[in-house]
Amino acid sequence: MLTYTLRRLLIAIPTLLFISLVIFMLLELAPGDPLSDQPLTIPPEVREKMRIALGLDQPGWVRYLLWLKQFFWTEPLYMLDSWFGTSMSEGASRITSWQFRSPAMDVIWQRMPQTLWVVGLAYLVGVIIAIPIGIISAYRQYSWFDQIGTFVSMIGFSVPTFFTGVVLIIVFAVKLQWFPSIYDTTLKVTDAASFWKQVKQMIMPVTVLALFNASQISRFMRASMLDNLGQDYVRTARAKGMSEKVVVLKHVLRNSLIPVITVIALGIPTIFGGAIITEQVFKVNGLGQLLITAIYANDLPMVQTLTFIFAALTVLFNLIADILYGVLDPRIRYD
């Protein structure tokens, strides 16, 4: 297992370098001028100085190598400096956002808590709901519980989140006025009243995303359980006199979780990417909204950094899913 993990990590290095190169080339080929939003009254010589200040006078390969150095060397050193009070990154240039005129990673760290609170909690709630629903739906196939679960799952899966988000805002924020329609990112939880206010403003976006995530995962869970319930080893376990609880929860569930783990693990990077549409609907100041504003502002360093982080997380959790295969299924060997 250790050898396999190290081999996969070594393979991940050229994979991530290739992904970063592709992202950089795509952004280079994309139309748009970073200075297009500047006033037309700016003299040409001043505009040229601004272009030089942003590093746009340099060839593409120079800017790409500089970004690699800043991302893989300068930013980790700066993080170590902030943790241990050292000065290893002193004087080194960091990845600077053209839109915010500040280090891109600082802006990302500022937006991360909002995204994790809303999108992360929604994903956790979705998984917790989906697994028991999938198990019961499969075990009691075609029962009223299965029929209702299938109906709700189809609604949650087929109806887009921006539609359900707007519906919840109209019903619970405008008509009933139970919850705020706009997420207050400046709210600080200091006492019970502010905590309850935080819970109230999270309920609607978390519900929208949790319904969507639970719909997908519960369908996978149900299909995987149905596939295993018909296997010979289940009939053998029942013939040996094992109780239904032991057969379902110990034998069938363990084998059924193997494909579901992949779906759950590969869905985790989307948490850090933020729910772009849902964050826009509820005005959550998270990473999804940050990516949208960076694209509109032609903030290439921010777009490149965010996109690469999402790609790296996808590669990482793909590896974690493969390792979990071996933990859940002893038949899988990595030697």
C-alpha positions in Angstrom: 0.0 0.0 0.0 2.8 2.4 0.9 4.7 1.7 -2.3 1.5 2.2 -4.3 0.8 5.5 -2.6 4.3 6.8 -3.2 4.1 5.7 -6.8 0.8 7.5 -7.3 2.2 10.6 -5.6 5.2 10.6 -8.0 2.9 10.2 -11.0 0.8 13.1 -9.7 3.7 15.5 -10.0 4.0 15.5 -13.9 0.2 15.2 -14.1 -0.2 18.5 -12.1 2.5 20.2 -14.1 0.8 19.3 -17.3 -2.6 20.5 -15.9 -1.0 23.8 -14.8 0.5 24.2 -18.3 -2.8 23.5 -20.0 -4.6 26.0 -17.7 -2.0 28.7 -18.4 -2.2 28.1 -22.2 -6.0 28.2 -22.2 -6.0 31.5 -20.2 -3.4 32.9 -22.6 -5.5 32.0 -25.6 -8.7 33.4 -24.0 -9.9 36.7 -25.5 -9.9 39.8 -23.3 -7.4 42.4 -22.2 -6.7 42.8 -18.4 -6.6 46.6 -18.9 -9.9 46.7 -20.9 -11.8 48.0 -17.8 -9.5 50.9 -17.4 -10.7 54.4 -18.6 -10.0 55.2 -22.2 -8.7 58.6 -21.1 -5.5 56.9 -19.7 -2.6 58.0 -21.9 -0.9 55.2 -23.9 2.4 55.6 -22.1 0.7 55.2 -18.7 -1.2 52.2 -20.0 2.1 50.7 -21.2 3.6 51.2 -17.7 0.6 49.5 -16.2 1.1 46.6 -18.5 4.8 46.4 -17.5 3.8 46.5 -13.8 1.5 43.5 -14.3 4.3 41.6 -16.1 2.4 41.4 -19.4 5.5 42.6 -21.3 7.2 39.3 -20.5 7.0 36.3 -22.8 4.4 33.7 -21.8 6.9 31.0 -20.8 8.6 33.4 -18.5 5.4 34.3 -16.7 4.5 30.6 -16.5 7.8 29.6 -14.9 7.5 32.6 -12.5 4.0 31.4 -11.5 5.3 27.9 -10.9 8.1 29.2 -8.7 5.7 31.4 -6.8 3.1 28.7 -6.3 5.3 25.8 -5.4 8.2 27.6 -3.6 7.3 31.1 -2.5 3.8 30.5 -1.2 4.8 27.4 0.9 7.7 29.4 2.4 5.4 32.3 3.2 3.0 29.8 4.9 5.9 28.5 7.0 6.9 32.0 7.9 3.4 32.9 9.1 3.3 29.7 11.2 6.7 29.7 12.7 7.6 33.4 12.6 10.6 32.9 10.3 11.6 35.1 7.3 12.5 32.6 4.6 10.2 34.2 2.0 11.3 37.8 2.7 11.8 39.8 -0.5 10.3 37.1 -2.7 7.4 38.1 -5.0 4.1 36.3 -4.4 1.2 35.6 -6.8 -0.6 38.9 -7.0 -4.2 39.3 -7.9 -4.7 42.1 -10.5 -8.2 42.7 -9.2 -7.5 43.0 -5.5 -3.9 44.3 -5.8 -3.0 41.8 -3.0 -1.6 38.3 -2.8 -4.0 35.8 -4.4 -3.6 33.2 -1.7 -4.5 35.7 1.0 -7.8 36.4 -0.7 -8.4 32.7 -1.2 -7.8 32.0 2.5 -10.2 34.9 3.4 -13.0 33.4 1.3 -12.4 29.8 2.3 -14.3 29.8 5.6 -17.6 30.9 3.9 -17.4 28.2 1.3 -16.5 25.5 3.8 -19.3 26.5 6.2 -22.0 26.5 3.5 -20.9 24.1 0.8 -18.9 21.8 3.1 -21.8 21.5 5.6 -24.2 20.9 2.7 -22.1 18.1 1.4 -21.8 16.5 4.8 -25.5 16.7 5.4 -26.2 15.3 1.9 -23.9 12.2 2.5 -25.4 11.6 6.0 -28.9 11.7 4.5 -28.2 9.8 1.3 -26.6 6.6 2.6 -29.5 5.5 4.9 -32.0 6.5 2.3 -30.2 4.4 -0.3 -29.9 1.4 2.0 -33.6 1.4 3.0 -34.8 2.1 -0.5 -32.8 -0.9 -1.8 -33.8 -3.3 1.0 -37.4 -2.3 0.7 -37.5 -2.0 -3.0 -40.8 -0.8 -4.5 -42.2 0.0 -1.0 -43.8 3.4 -0.2 -40.4 4.6 1.3 -38.6 3.6 -1.9 -41.3 5.3 -4.1 -41.1 8.6 -2.1 -37.3 8.4 -2.0 -37.1 7.9 -5.8 -39.6 10.8 -6.4 -37.7 13.3 -4.1 -34.3 12.2 -5.6 -35.5 12.8 -9.1 -36.7 16.2 -8.2 -33.5 17.1 -6.4 -31.4 15.7 -9.3 -33.3 17.1 -12.2 -34.3 20.6 -10.9 -31.3 23.0 -11.1 -30.0 24.5 -7.8 -30.6 28.1 -9.0 -34.3 27.3 -9.4 -34.8 25.6 -6.0 -32.7 28.5 -4.5 -35.0 31.1 -5.9 -38.1 29.1 -4.9 -36.9 28.9 -1.3 -36.1 32.6 -1.3 -39.6 33.5 -2.5 -41.4 31.2 0.0 -39.3 31.4 3.1 -37.6 34.8 2.8 -40.2 36.9 0.9 -43.5 35.4 1.8 -42.9 33.9 5.3 -39.8 36.0 6.2 -38.4 33.1 8.2 -34.9 33.4 6.8 -32.7 36.2 5.3 -32.4 36.0 1.5 -28.9 37.4 1.5 -26.0 35.8 3.3 -24.2 38.2 5.7 -20.5 37.3 5.3 -19.6 40.0 7.9 -21.5 38.3 10.7 -19.3 37.2 13.6 -20.5 34.5 16.0 -19.9 35.8 19.5 -23.0 34.7 21.4 -26.2 32.6 21.2 -28.1 35.3 19.3 -25.4 35.7 16.6 -25.1 31.9 16.4 -28.8 31.5 15.8 -28.6 34.3 13.1 -25.7 32.4 11.4 -27.8 29.2 11.5 -30.8 30.9 10.0 -28.9 32.4 7.1 -27.2 29.0 6.3 -30.4 27.0 6.3 -31.6 27.8 2.8 -28.3 27.5 0.8 -27.4 24.3 2.8 -30.8 22.8 2.1 -30.5 23.5 -1.7 -27.1 22.0 -2.0 -27.7 19.1 0.4 -30.8 18.1 -1.6 -28.8 18.1 -4.8 -25.9 16.1 -3.3 -28.2 13.6 -1.5 -30.2 12.9 -4.6 -27.1 11.8 -6.5 -25.4 9.8 -3.8 -28.6 8.0 -2.7 -29.2 6.8 -6.2 -25.7 5.4 -6.4 -26.2 3.8 -2.9 -29.5 2.2 -3.9 -28.2 0.8 -7.1 -25.1 -0.6 -5.5 -27.1 -2.2 -2.6 -29.5 -3.8 -5.1 -26.6 -5.3 -7.1 -25.1 -6.9 -3.9 -28.4 -8.0 -2.4 -28.8 -10.5 -5.3 -25.3 -12.0 -5.0 -24.7 -15.6 -4.0 -22.7 -14.7 -0.8 -25.9 -13.0 0.5 -28.0 -16.1 0.0 -25.2 -18.2 1.6 -25.0 -15.9 4.6 -28.8 -16.1 5.1 -28.6 -19.9 4.7 -26.1 -20.0 7.6 -28.7 -18.4 9.8 -27.2 -14.9 10.1 -29.7 -12.2 11.0 -30.8 -9.8 8.4 -29.1 -7.0 10.3 -25.8 -8.7 10.1 -26.2 -9.7 6.4 -27.2 -6.2 5.3 -25.1 -3.9 7.5 -22.0 -6.1 7.7 -21.7 -7.9 4.4 -23.8 -6.1 1.8 -23.2 -2.6 3.0 -19.4 -3.0 3.1 -19.3 -4.2 -0.5 -21.9 -1.7 -1.7 -19.9 1.3 -0.3 -16.9 0.6 -2.6 -18.3 2.3 -5.7 -20.1 4.9 -3.6 -16.8 5.9 -1.9 -15.5 7.0 -5.4 -18.5 9.3 -5.9 -18.2 10.8 -2.4 -14.4 11.3 -2.6 -14.5 12.8 -6.1 -17.3 15.1 -4.9 -15.2 16.6 -2.1 -13.1 18.9 -4.3 -16.3 20.6 -5.4 -16.7 21.7 -1.8 -13.5 23.8 -2.1 -14.5 25.0 -5.5 -17.7 26.4 -4.1 -21.2 26.1 -5.5 -20.8 28.9 -8.0 -24.5 29.3 -8.9 -25.8 28.8 -5.4 -23.3 31.3 -3.9 -24.4 33.8 -6.5 -28.1 33.3 -5.7 -27.6 33.7 -1.9 -24.8 36.2 -2.2 -22.3 34.0 -0.3 -18.9 35.6 -0.5 -17.1 32.3 -1.1 -14.6 30.8 -3.6 -17.2 30.2 -6.3 -18.2 33.8 -6.3 -14.5 34.8 -6.2 -13.8 32.7 -9.4 -16.7 34.3 -11.2 -15.6 37.9 -10.3 -12.0 37.0 -11.3 -13.1 35.8 -14.7 -15.2 38.9 -15.3 -12.2 41.1 -14.2 -9.7 39.2 -16.4 -7.7 38.5 -13.2 -5.6 35.8 -14.8 -3.3 35.1 -11.7 -6.4 34.5 -9.5 -8.2 32.4 -12.1 -5.1 30.3 -12.8 -4.4 29.8 -9.1 -8.0 28.8 -8.2 -8.4 26.5 -11.1 -5.1 24.7 -10.4 -6.0 24.3 -6.7 -9.3 22.6 -7.8 -7.5 20.3 -10.2 -4.9 19.4 -7.5 -7.7 18.6 -5.0 -9.3 16.4 -7.7 -6.1 14.4 -8.2 -5.6 14.1 -4.4 -9.1 12.8 -3.6 -8.9 10.4 -6.6 -5.8 8.9 -4.9 -7.7 8.8 -1.5 -10.6 7.0 -3.2 -8.2 4.4 -4.7 -6.6 3.8 -1.2 -10.0 3.4 0.4 -10.8 0.7 -2.1 -8.1 -1.4 -0.5 -9.3 -0.7 3.0 -12.9 -1.7 2.2 -12.2 -4.6 -0.1 -9.3 -6.9 1.0 -9.4 -8.6 -2.5 -7.8 -5.5 -4.0 -4.0 -5.7 -3.9 -1.6 -2.9 -4.9 1.6 -5.0 -5.0 
